[in-house]
């Protein structure tokens, strides 16, 4: 049923889907269901104590609009071609990542839930054919939703790799001498017992996933942070910012902390495009 609904909606023009987002999904989440409204307000209050209450409320409204747009954009992207998405999901410097991946055998791109993170799987279009984009994902608890999202993500030319298979795929590509660009979401909260890197982030002591740093060091792959902006609705511009070419020469936590600094700067530039409904500070260091 869900797959059928998505298939039917994906045939609509994006302008119509935006009308559904603004006229139905946004008011439903914002005012009727009030989806995680208290959590969003708390996150914004702790992250931006220097802003007025009115300013934070405006960020919240803008965020819920962005969230509703992300939903319909993902539906739209499930049917439309890489060429169409290439016009809307723009990467500024793919040639740098492409060349480094070929030189070093691979590289790591640490990303966040900024803008439409689902469209980032179209990045493969911007690389040379011999470079493969690996998109690391974690299975969803709902099996039907997980199958649907995997189907949508797999329609792009990159390869979706479940978290538990990362090392196996790395070794396979390295043995075949095929360069890879590995994209992984790095802004989710890690469990306290596996958190190795803590840093001040948006005015709060925050634990960060260090998978990008770990993989970079293990395979000596250069590491990038992805900077995202939304110039206007339905269009995103991403830039690969190099963190290090020599991960094995960095101190423990240095790469992850550098990513946290880059992400914080990105969020402060355009806070409404980050995923504020995530319970990011559920656990504390103490």
N, C-alpha and C positions, 0 to 999 in steps of 0.2 A: 504493500500500500504506500509506504513512504517513498520507495523508489519510483513508483508511478507518479506520485504528486510532484516530486522533484523533476522528473522527465517532462511533465506537462508544463510546469512553471518555467523550465529552462528554455522553452520555445518562445516565451514572451520577450518583447524588446526590453532592453535594460531600463529604458525610461519608464516602462509600465511597472517593472519590478521595483524601481525606486519609489513609485507611487504607492505600491503595496507596503514597502518598508516604512515610509513616512506616515501613511494613513492608517496602517493597521499594526505592524510589528512594533514600531516605536511607542505609540500610546499604550499598547498592550503591556510591554515590558516596563515602561516608565510609570504609568499611572494606574493600571488595573492589576496586573500581577505584582508590580513593584519588585521586579526581579533584582534581588540583592541590593536594593537601594541603600539600606543601612550600611552594608559593607563598603559600597562605593563611596558613600559620604565619609565614612571613617577613614578609608584609605586616602582620600583627597585631603582631609583635615590634617592627618599626620604627615602627609607628604609635602603639603604646601601651607604651613602655618603662617607664612608671610602674606598669603592672599586673603582677601575678605570673604565672608560667607557667600556674598553674591557672586563673586568670581568663581568660587568652587562649585556653586550650583550651576553656573553656566557651563563649566567644564563637564559636569555630570550630564547635563542635557545634550551637549555636543557629543559626548562619548556614546550615549545611548542611540543617537542618530547614527554614529559611525558603526556601532555594533549591528544595528538593523541593516545598514548598507552592506556590511560584510556578509551577512547571511544571504541576502539576495544576490550579491556578487558571486558568492561561491556556487550558488545554484546556476547562475548564468554561465559561469566558467566550466560547469560540468558538461556542457554541450558544445561550446564554441571553440574555435580553432586556436592553435598556438599563435598564428599570425594576428588574430584579433586581440588576444591578450597581450601580445607584444606591444601593441599601441597603448595599452593601459597600464601595464606593469613594466616600467622602464628601468634598466640597470645602466648606471652611468659609466662604469669602468670595468666591464666584464673581461676585456682583453688582458688586463693586469692579472686577474685571477686565473684566466685561461693559460697565460704564459707561465705563471708560477706553478700551476698544477702540473704542467708538462715538464718543467724543469726539476721539480722536487718529487714528482710521482703522485702528488695529491696535496690538498690543502683543506683546512677546516674553516667553515663560516658559521660563527655563533650569531644566532638570530633571536628575535623576540616576537611577542604578540603585538606587533606594531602594524597599523594599517590593515591590509588584508593579507595575513600570513599564509593563507591557503594559495593565493596566487603566486607565491614565491616559487612554487614547484615548476613554474614556467621558465625558470632561469636557464634550463638546459638549452633553450633556443638561442641563447646569447654566446654559447661556447662552441669551440670547434667540435666536429663530430667524434673525434677520438677521445675527447674528454667527457666523462660520464658524471652527471649530477646524482648523488645519493641523498635522498631525503629521509632522515631518520624520524621514525614516529613511534608512539606508544599506543598499544591497543586500547580502545575504549571498552568500558565495562559492558555497554549495551552491544551485543553481537551484531544486531541488524544495522545499527548506526555505524559501527566499526566497519562492516562490510561495505556500506554505502560510501563512507568517507574514503576508504581505500580505493574503491572503484573510481571516485571522482579524482583523487590525487594521481592515480595511475594513468589517467588520460593524457597527462603531460608526458614528455619524452624522458624525463628523469626516472630514476629507479627508486621506488619506495622500499625502505629496509626497516623491518621491525627491530626495536631496540635490542632484543636478545640476540640478533644475528649480526650485529655491527662488526665484531672482530672477525667473524668468519668471512664476511664480504670484503673487509679490508685486505685480509690475507689473500683472498682469491684474486682481487684486482692487482695487488702488488706482484703476485706470482706471474700474472699474465702481462705485467708491465703496461697496464692500462691506467692512465692518470684519472684521478677522481677529484671532484669538488663535493665536500660533505657538508650539507646544511643541517644544523640541529638547533631546535628551540632551547635556549639556555636561560630563560627568565622565570621558569617555574620554581616553586619552592621544593627544596630537597628535604627528605626526612632528617630530623636532628641527628640521628645516630650515624648518618653517612655524610654529614656536612663537614667539609674540611676548610672552606673559605668563608669567612665572615667579614663584612665591610659595611661602612656607613653608606647607605643608599636611600635617597629621598628622605633624609633626616632620621632614618631608623637603622638599627643594627640588623643586617640582613644576611641570611645564608644563601649561597649560590651553588648551583650545580657546577661541577668541575669536569664534566664529561668531555667538553671541548678541549680543555687543557690537557687532560689525561691522554686523549687520543693523539693530540698534537705532539706531545712528548714521546709517546710510545713509538710512533711511526716517523717522528721528526718532520711532520707536515707543518708548513706555515699556517698561522691562524689569523683570521680576519673577523671583524665585527661588522654587521650589516646595519647601516644607517638608513632610516626610512622617513620619507616625508610624503604628505598628501597635498599637492598643489591645488587640487580641486576634487570634487566628488567623482569617484570612479577612476581616478588616475593616481598612481603611486610612482615615486622615483626613489630608487635604492642605490646606495653607494657602498662599495666594499672598502672598509678602512683597515689597513694592515695593523695588526697588533705586534706580530713578530715573525721574522723569517727563520729564526733559530730557537724554537721552543725548548729544546733540550738544554739551552744555556740560561734559561730563566729560573728564577727562584720559585719555590712552591707557592702557589696562589697568585703569582704575579700576573699571569695571563687572565685568570678569572677576574681579578680585581680590575685590570685594565678594561675588560669587557663591561664590568659593572659601571665604571666611570663613563665609558662611551654611551652605554644605554641610558644612564641618568641624564646626560646632556641631551640625547635625542628626545627623551620624554619631556624635558623642560621646554624644548623648542615647540613641541606640538602635543601637549598632554592628552588631548581628547582622542588620539588615535592609539593609545595603549589600552590593554585589556584590564580595566579597573575592577571587574567583577571577580577576578582571581583572588583567593584568600591568601595573598602573598606573605603576610606577616602572622600567620597562624601560630608558628613556633618561634620562640626566642632562643638566643644563645644560652641563656642561663637555665 
